[in-house]
Amino acid sequence: MQIYLPIAEVSVNAFLLLGLGGLVGLLSGMFGVGGGFLITPLLFFIGIPPTVAVATGANQIVASSFSAVLAHLKRKTVDLRMGSVLLAGGLVGAAAGIALFNYLKTLGQVDLLVTLFYVVFLGIVGALMAVESLRALRRVRGAKGPVRKRKQRNWVHTWPLKVKFRTSGLYISAIPVLMVGASVGVLAAIMGVGGGFIMVPAMIYILGMPTKVVVGTSLFQIIFVTSFTTIMHATTNYAVDMALAVLLIIGGVIGAQFGTMIGYKLRAEQLRLLLALIVLGVCIKLGLELVLQPSELYSIAERGQG
Amino acid sequence: MRARGIVLLLALCMLPFRLMAQEVVADLSQYRVSIDARFDGSQILIFGAIKRDGSPEAAEPVDVVITVAGPPELITVRRKERVAGIWINTRSVDMTRVPSFYKIATSGPLPLIVSDETDREYRISIPRAVQAEGSGADYDGVFPEALIRIRSNNGLYALRENAVRLRSDTLFRAEIGLPANLVEGDYTTRIFLMREGELIARYETQIGVRKVGLERFLYTLAHEQALIYALVSLIIAIFAGWSASALFRYVRG
């Protein structure tokens, strides 16, 4: 069944969109990630204009994160104070990201910027995750070798403006928290992602937060930052396609529930390795597009009537 | 005296009135195309007849050219080049008044039917139709060529020779396909009646392509009430997220 999308102005198969949403929802349920880093490139691939894909991707993440954060709030695994500081940084970062996005759009370099961001960040995160999960798998199998203890004090403890984060059990400077929030905000605006795949490692390794509150707190921040980017993209670019978002969301929320069930059945290390491979796969695919000669060197950008 | 008068009258008929010896009478299967959620392209049937007076030159065979042009756009064509190992957009050309859609159907080979002067004056062929005023010499031809190539591959530009069927040199009909990736606006439909490369009559009308129903509503809301549209999108997203988790909790007991 073909459906004409009012903002994207293309006709696509509705079941294809439901399926895409479902597939990404399945992965996000399995791995606890928002899935924005997969949905946006997949939308490019089926011919949705990049600006619409990024803006609508942000809207879709609000839906998938909201159902997940409810569960975390119930289990009290959300550090609201930490989340609020991250959010304050995030909003500043997102505003800067939107400004950069719109500026590069006028230069015709926005596709390059988005692709470069994807290649760099997916590459780094995928590689780190793959190495770490392989090491963890070997450790489980060998059941020996010392478990490295995380450094208790690093530079985040020495900076001024210290704040007590009770749920996380931390007393650290607010500056690195704001910085993490801001960089994720920039990513959210430019890549159309929640940024969980960057924020979760940053919270563990830079801020030293306990693992059990990391996912809930990052989701809390993601909901507000992606809501903000949705509003910004809708009011400055008119690029949020509600029909597209609804189809992706329906597929996504159903897929996420099944993904959670599958996720329970797999071991955490295997799950992380699998996610790392998917992330690296998307990274390599996008990287090749930059490096290999495209079949069509020219592109057309419509700039309005006249 | 009388004979001179007749000769004069004939001479007058030969010169300016020669153009009036034929007339195009045409109609379309539809003057409005509605884009709704189920829109998946459309076919427009263009048909008509050639009305002749009794003069002998009117009886000579004619050719028919039909063009349908979408609303003019301001576009930028960009070219990728390899810089430091990656392919990025480097050169670009702005083009004005480029039709978003352009299809031609003819009753024979276009170069034989339409003379170069007529083509230049009425911008009938695709390269002439996309050529903006005054910009012809400013840039090399590769950018317009690329534009035509990309849009032809997307089904937006096409030349279909012999797609106009002529019966007894009087009745003609042609179908023009409108693809699913259509933009809104007025589509100018022109019918040219040609003889040996020269224009002898023409007819012009508009097809209105409009979004309707939900598509119209969402598009207008998104552009005119952007903030409300954004908030509605968010409420839908939050409600969907909440209801899905509530539903599955209920299903699992």
Interface residues (C-beta under 8 A of the other chain):
Chain A: M1 Q2 I3 Y4 P6 I7 E9 V10 S11 N59 Q60 V62 A63 S64 S65 F66 S67 A68 L70 A71 G108 Q109 D111 L112 S227 T230 I231 A234 T235 Y238 V240 M242 A243 A245 V246 I249 I250 V253 I254 A256 Q257 L290 V291 L292 Q293 P294 E296 L297 Y298 S299 I300 A301 E302 R303 G304 Q305 G306
Chain B: I35 D36 A37 R38 F39 D40 G41 P71 P72 E73 L74 I75 T76 V77 R78 R79 K80 E81 R82 G85 I86 W87 I88 N89 S92 D94 T96 R97 S100 F143 A146 L147 R149 I150 R151 A180 N181 L182 V183 G185 K211 L214 E215 R216 L218 Y219 A222 H223 A226 L227 Y229 A230 L231 V232 S233 L234 I236 A237 I238 A240 G241 W242 S243 A244 S245 F248
